[in-house]
Amino acid sequence: MKIIMNVRLKEGYEKWKNLFLSVDTHREKYGIKVLAYGHPKDDETKIYQVLEIESMEKMQAAMQDPELAKLRTDAGVDLDSQELVFLVE
């Protein structure tokens, strides 16, 4: 299953990117593969990620993991701004 995740950043793109790239083992634990990520040309506070996940159950488990939530907020992610788009394959 592929999804597009969109979030707003509170503390800048470089901070988010450095932490995002450092947590591959956490994503592997939940069967999440990053296919692409980026931001609009003129807005580094709005991040898009294209992810492939093994199952919705694993994605839900990842979203409920307090350690992952803390890592994301430490990276400046506004968790309340999160939007998911499920892509049809």
Secondary structure, 3 states (H helix, E strand, C coil): CEEEEEEEECCCHHHHHHHHHCCHHHHHHCCEEEEEEECCCCCCCEEEEEEEECCHHHHHHHHCCHHHHHHHHHCCEEEEEEEEEEECC
